[in-house]
Amino acid sequence: MTAEQFKQDILPWSRKLYPMVKRLLKNEVDVQDALQDILIKLWNKRENIQQYEKPEAYVLTMCRNHCLDVLKKKRDQLVDAAEDYRLMNLSQQGVSHEAREKLAIVHQVIEQLPDKYREVIQYREIDGLGFDEIKQMTGFEVPHLRVILSRARVMIKEEIRKIYDYEQRTSRQAVGKVL
């Protein structure tokens, strides 16, 4: 595909991409950066685009995935900063060492959840977002979000129960060996 063909065939799609990117990213600077990155990716894959049965669907999917990657990077940065801030506040408030350990275990368990469960539980429980905000970020409907959240909580409880059951068994065994 030549530069002229790219301008003629691919660039008109960027008008369709803008509203979707704007809806997902909201920040105009991020929108412009994302569109530029997407067009660069499209240019680099220009030879492969025409082989798809529906190239426009491919472009839209690529665009959506790129926006989700950008949001995930931002979210991870915000979650790390928020977690650091919370842990700092906990240590300053004189919270016991045991409480900090329990919090760290909960965070480890959350990190081990499958992506969609981890994402929803972090948005709801850690970031304190409402269901409508989470719906906008994930694309899941509110009833589905409630199901995901419920299942995530069950998974977390089960994992924490396993951890504490294991710790109790090992401490009993250690006491038994000492006595």
PyMOL commands that set and color helices and strands:
alter all, ss='L'
color gray80, all
select helices_A, chain A and resi 3-9+11-25+28-44+46-49+55-92+97-112+115-126+131-138+142-178
alter helices_A, ss='H'
color red, helices_A
deselect
rebuild
show_as cartoon
